Amino acid sequence: MKPKSKRYTYEWYVVVICMLAYVFSFIDRQVLALMIEPIKRDLHLSDTQFSLLHGFAFSLFYAVMGMPIAYLADRFARPRIIAAGIALWSVATAACGLSQSFVHMFVSRMSVGVGEAALSPGTYSMLADFFPKEKMGRAIGIYSLGSFIGGGIAFLVGGYVIALLKHASVFALPLVGELRAWQLTFFIVGLPGLLVAFVFMLTVRDPARKGLAQDGSGKVKRVAMGDALRFIANHHKTFFCHYVGFSFYAMGLYCLMSWTPAFYMRRFALSPVEAGYMLGIVMLVANTTGVFCGGWLSDWLLRRGHTDAPMRAAWIGAACMLAPAIAFTQTTSLAASLAWLVVAMFFASFPLPTSAAAMQALAPNQMRAQISAMFLLVSNLIGLGLGTTLVALITDKVFGSPLAVGHSMAIINAVAIGLAAVLLFVGCSQYRSSLERETREARVTIDSPGLHESMPSGATPTPRYAERL
C-alpha cells in the first residue's frame, strides 16, 4: 500500500492568510489610480507628478528597504516581521488621506512601500519551507491571486465610495477635521489592515527552515548579505535574464494597472465609478485566472520533465501578452478595447507565481528572502517606478496632451513586453545550466571526505544546496 500523502491543512491556511494580506496591500497601493483626477485637481499635480506618487515614491522605498528587511526575515521569525509590515502600511495608507500637498502624499506613499516590503520576501521563504517543490507553483499562485483580488477590490470599492460620496464635497471627522471624499477613501481602505496584522501575529507560526546552506564540515552556515550577492554573481547570467526579464514583464503589467483607468476616462469619457466597476471586474476575472493558470502551467511543465518550467511558463505568457497589450489602446470601440484588455490582463498575470517559484527552487534557504528582495528591488524600480513615469513623461512631453495616454501606453508595452519575451526565452537555458551546476556541487558535497564524520550519529547529510524545498 502507498503511504497517505500529507494533507497540508495548516499550510494552506497560511497561504490563505498571506493572500489576504496581499489583497489588502494591493487595495492600499492601487486605489490611488482610480482617484487620479480629484487628487490632481486638489493637490495641483501634473500627470508626471501623479506618476511619481503612484510609482516612484512607493517603489523606491519598497525596493530599498526590501533587502535589510529580507535579511532579518532570513535570520529571525518571519511572521512577526510580516505582521509589523502589515500594520505599518495600513497606517501609512490612512495617512495618505491627510495629505494636503505633493510632499506630504509622497512621504506617506514611501511609508506604504516600506511596510509592504516585509510581505513577499518573507512569504516566499515560508512557503518554500511549508511545501515540496511540486506544490510550490500552486501555493505561490494562490498567494499571488491576492494582488489582483486586491487590485480588483480597490477599483470596485473605490468606485462604490466615489458614487456613495459624490454628493458631499467635505466630511468632518473627530480629531482629523475636514476631509474630501478621496481623502476619506484612504481611511476606509487602510485601517482594516490593522485587524489582518493582529490575526497574522496570533495564528501564523514560523516553519522549520529546510534546504539550509552548509559549510565544508557539514554544519549549518551562517549566511551574510554578501553571500547572497556572491550566489547571484555565481549565476549572473541566469539572474540577469530572470531579474531584468521579469522586470520588463512587470513594467507592462504596472503600465496596464496604473494608467488604464485614466485611459478609459479620457478616451471613452467613462466616469470614475464606471471605470472602477468595469476594471474591477476585469481584474477579478482575467488576472486571477491568469495567476492560477501561470502557476498550473509551471507545475505541469515541471511534471513533464522541464526543469526550466517557471521560466518557460513566463516566456509563453509574455509572448502571448504582446499583441493584445498594444491593441486595446488603438481600437475605437469600447467593447473591442475591453476584449483585448481581458486577454492582455490574463497573460500579464503569469509572472507572479513563476518568478517566485524560479527563485525559491534555485536559492539556498538562508538566502531565499534576500534574493527575492533583490528581485523585487530591480522589478519595482524598473517596472513600477520607471514604467509608470515613462508613460506620463511621453504623454506630457512628447504628445503634449492627456488624451494621448493610450499611445504612450502602447509604446511602453511594445518595448517592455518584447524585451521581456526575449530575455525570458534566453533565460530558460541559463536557468537549466544553473540548476545542473548546483546539482553537481551537491553531489560533490555529499561525497566530500569528512562530511559524514561531522554529522551526528544516525543523521542524514544534507547537500550544501541540494535540498531546495
N, C-alpha and C positions, 0 to 999 in steps of 0.2 A: 504493500500500500504506500502511496505517495504521502509524504507528510503534509499536513494542512499548512497553507500559506498564512503568513502573518496578516492580520486584518487592518492594522494601521488606523484604528478608530481615533485615538487621541491625536495622532499625527495629522490626520485630515482636519480635525478641529483646529489645529494650529494653522494649517493652510487657510482655512476659512477666516479666522480672526485676523491673520495677516492681510488677507484680501480685503477685509472690512476696513482695516487701517489704510490700505492703499486706495480704497474708494474715497475715504474722507480726504486723503492727501490730494487726489485729483479734483475733487469738488473744490477744495480750497485754492488750488492753483489755476483751475480752468474757468471758474465763474467770472473772472476778470474779463475774459474775451467777449462775453455777451454784453457787458456794460460799457463797451468801448465809447459809444457816443456820449452818454451823460458824464462819464469820467473825463473825457477830453474837454467837454464843454465847461464843467465846473472847475477843473484844475488848469484850464487853458493850455492844453497839450497838443502837439503835432502827432502825426502817425509815428514818426521816429521816436519821440519821447514815450509814447504809449508802448511801443515795441520794447523799449528798454525796461519798462516796468514789468511787462508780461514775460519777457525772455531773459535779458541780461541780468537784471537785478536778482532774479530768482536763481538763475543757472550759475552765476559767478560763485555765490557762497554755497550753493548746493554742491558744486564741483570742488571748491577749495576745501570746505570743511569735511567732505566725504572721506578723504584719506586719514586724517587724525581720528575721526570717529570710527572708521573701519579698523584702524589699528587697535583701538580699545575693544572693538567687537571680536577681534581675533584673540584677545587675551582675557577678557572678562565676560560676565554674564550678559548675553545678548538681549534677553527680554527686557532687562532694566534700561539698557541704552535705548532700545526702540521705544519703550513707553515714555521715557523722558523726551524723546524727539517728537512723538505724537502730541504731547502736552504743549511743547514749545510752538510747533507750527499752528496749533489751534488758537492759542492766544495771539500769535502774530497775525493770523488771518483776521481776527476780530479787530486788531489794532489798525489794519488797513481801512476799516470803517471809520476811524477817527481822522483820517488824512485830510489835511487842508492845503497841501502843496505837493509838488512833484517830489521834493526831497523826503518829506515825511512818508509818502507812499513807497518810495524807493527803499528806505530803511526797513519798513515793515515787510516788504517783499523779500528783502535779503534774509530777514529773520525766518520767514516761511521756508526759504531754501535751506537754512542751517538745520531746522528741525527735520525736514524731510530727508536730509542726507543720512539720517540714522536708520531709515527703514529698510531700503532694498538691500544694501550690502549685508546687514545682519540677518535679514530674512533668507537671502540666498544661501548664506552659510549654514543657517539652522536646517533648512530643507535638505541640504546635501547630507546632513548628519541624520535626518529622520528617515530618508527614503533611499532605496537602492537605485542604481543608475537607470534601470528600465522603467522606473516610475517618475523619474525626475522631470521629464518633459511635461507630463500631465500635471504634476504638482506645481511647477513653476507657471505652467499655462493657466491653471485656476487662479493662482495668486495674481498673475498679470491681468486677469479679467477685471480686477479692481480698478485699473487705470481707466478703462473705457466705461465701466459701470459708473465710476465716479465722474468722468467727463460727461457722460450722457445725463446723469442726475443733475450735474451742475447746470447744464443747459435747460433741463426741464424745470428744476427748482428756480433757477434764475428767471426763466420766462414766466413762471407762475407768480413769483414775488413781484416782478415788474408789473404784471397785469393786476395783481391784488392792490398794489400801492400806487398805481398810475394816477389816481385822482387826488392824491395827497403829496404835496411837494416837500413838506418838512415834518419831522416827527420829533417829539420831545421825550428823552429818556432820563430817568433819575441819575444823577451824578455825572452824566455824559453831556446832556444839553441837547441842542437841536441837531438832527441828522437828516440828510436827504435819503431818498429811497435806496439808492445804490449803496450808501454807507451802511444802512440798516441790514442790507442783504449779507454783508460780510459778517455781521454778528450772528445772523441766523444760520449760516453755513459753517462758521468757525467754532463756536463754543461747544456744540455737541461732541466734538472730537475729544474733549476732556474726559467724557464718560468712557470712550473707547480706550484711552490711555489707562484709566483705572482698571477696567476689566482685563486688559492685556497684562498689566502688572500682577494681578491676582491669580490668573489662570494659566499663564504660559511658563513652562519650566525650560531651562536651558538643556538641550540634549547633550549626551556624551559625544565628544568630538571623535570623528573617525578619519582615517587616512592621514594621520599626523606625520609630518616630516621627521626623519630621524638622522642622527649624525652617524659617523662611521662605526661607532661602537654599538649601534642599535638602540641608543637612548633617544627619547623624545627631544627634538631640537627646539631650543628657544629661538623663535624667528623674529628678527627686527624688520623695520620697514625697508631697509636696504636689501634684505634677502628677497623680498617681493619684487623689487626693481631689478635685481640680478636675474631672477627667474624670468621676468618679462624680456630682459635683454638676451637671455639664452634662447628664447623663442621669438626673436624680434620680428621675423617675417610673418609668423602666424599672428602675433598680436597687432602688428601694423594693419594687416588685412582685416582682422576682427574689429579692432577699435575704430579705425577710420571708416571701414566699410559700413559697419552698423551705425556710426555717427552720421554719415550721409543719408542712410536709410531713415534715421531719426529726424534729420532735417526735413525730409519730405513729409513725415508724419506730423511734426510740430507745425510745419507750414500749413497743413490742412486744418489742424485743430485750432490754431491761433487766428487765422485770417479768413476762414470760411464763413463765420458769422458776418463779418464786415462785408465780404464779397456779396453774399445774398441780400443783405440790407441795401447795399449800394447799387448792385446790378439789377436786381429784380424788385426793389422797393419793398422788401418784407419788413415788417415791424420787428423789434427785438423779441416780442412774445412769439410771433410766428416763426422766426428763425430759431429761437430757443427750443420750441416744441419739435420742430422738424429735425434739427440737428441732434437733439437728444435722442430721438427715436432711431436715427441713423446709427449713432454710436452704440446704443444699447443692442442693436440687432447686428449690424455689419461688423463692428470692431470686436465685440465679444465673441462672435462666431469665428472671426479671423484668428483671435488669440488661441481659442480652443483647437482650431484646425492646424495652426502652426505647431503647437505642442504635439498634437496627434501625429502629424506628418513626420516630425523629428523622431518620435518613438517608433513609428512604422518603418522608417528608413533604417533605424538602428537595428530593429529586429531582422531586417532583410540583409544585414551584414555591412552596411555602410557606416564605417566608424566616423565619417565626417558628417553624420546626419544633421546636427544642428546648423552647421554652415550651409549644407546643401539645401535644407528646407528654406533658410533665409534667402539664398540666392534665387530660388524658384519664386518666392514671394516678391522680391524686388523686380525681377524681370516681368512679372505679371502686373505689377502696380504702375509701371512707367506710363503706358499709353492712357489709361483712364485718369491718372492724376493730372495730366495735361488737358485732356479732352473736356473735363467737366467745367473748366473755366472758359472754354471757347465756344460753347453752344449758345444759341439764343433762346432755347426752350428751357423753362424751369424744370419740366418733367425729365427731359433728356439729361440735363445737368445733374439732377438728383440720382438718376440711374447710374451715370458714370461715377458719381461720388461714392455710391454704395460699394461699387466694385473696388475703387481706389482705397476706401477705408478698410475693406475686408483684407486686402493684401498688405496694407500698411501696418497691420497688427501682427504679422508673422514674426518680426524680430524680437518681440518682448520675451516670449519663452525660450526662443532658440539662442539668443545672445547669452542669456544667463546660463543655460544648460551647457553651452560650449565651454564657458569659463570654469564652471564647477567641476566638469569632468577632467579638465587638464591640470588644475591647480591643486597643490597640497592644502590640507585643511587649514593650517595656521596662516595661509596667505589668501584664502578664498575671499574674505571680506575686503581685504586691501586691493586685490586685483580687480574685484567688482567695482570698488570705489574709483580706482584709476580709470576703468572703462566709463563709469558714469561721469567722471570729470571731463574726459575728452568728448563723450557723447553730448553732454548738456552744453558745453561751451560751443561746440560746432553746431549741434542740432537745434537746440533751443535758443541759446544766446545769439549765435551768428545768423542762423536761418531766419528767425522771425524778424531780426533787424534788417537783413538784406532785402526782404520783401518791402519793408517800409521805406528804405533808402531808395530803392528803384522806383517805387510809387511816387515819393516826394521829389527826388532829384532828377530822375530820367524822364518819367512820363508827366510829372508835374500836376497830376490830378488824382484825387482819391478814387475816382471811378475806374481807374486803370489797375486797381489792385489785383484783379483776375489775371491780367497779363504778367504782372510781377510774379505771382504765384506760379504760373506756367513756366516761366524762365527758371526759377529756383528749382522746381520739381524736376524739370528735364535734366538739369545739370546734376543735381544731388542724387537722384534715384539712378540715373545712368552710371555715375561713378560707383554707387553702392553695388549695383549688379556686377560690375567688372571686378571690383575688389573682393567681393564675397565668392565669386567664381574662382578667382586665383587662390583665395584663402582656403578653399576646400583641400587642395593638395598640400598646402603648407600645414594645415591642421592635422592631416593624416600623418605627415612626417614627424610632427611634434609628439603625437601620441605614440608612434613607433619608437622614437628615441627614448621617451620616458619608460616604455615597457622594457627596452634593452637595459637601461640603467637599473631598473627594478630587479631584473634577473641577476645582474652583477652584484647588487647589494645583498640579495638572498644568499649567493654563493660565496660572499666575501669571508675570508678566514677570520675567526674571532667573533663573528656576529652571533652565532648560536651560543658561544660560550658566555656572552654578555647578557643573554636573556635569562630570566628566572626559569627554574626547572619546570618543565611541562608547558611553557608558554610557546605560542606560535609566532615566529618572527614576521613582522610586517615590513614589506618593501618600503624603501625610502619615499617613493612617490607612487607606488603601485596601487594601493588601496584607496581609490579616489572617493568612493561614496559609501 
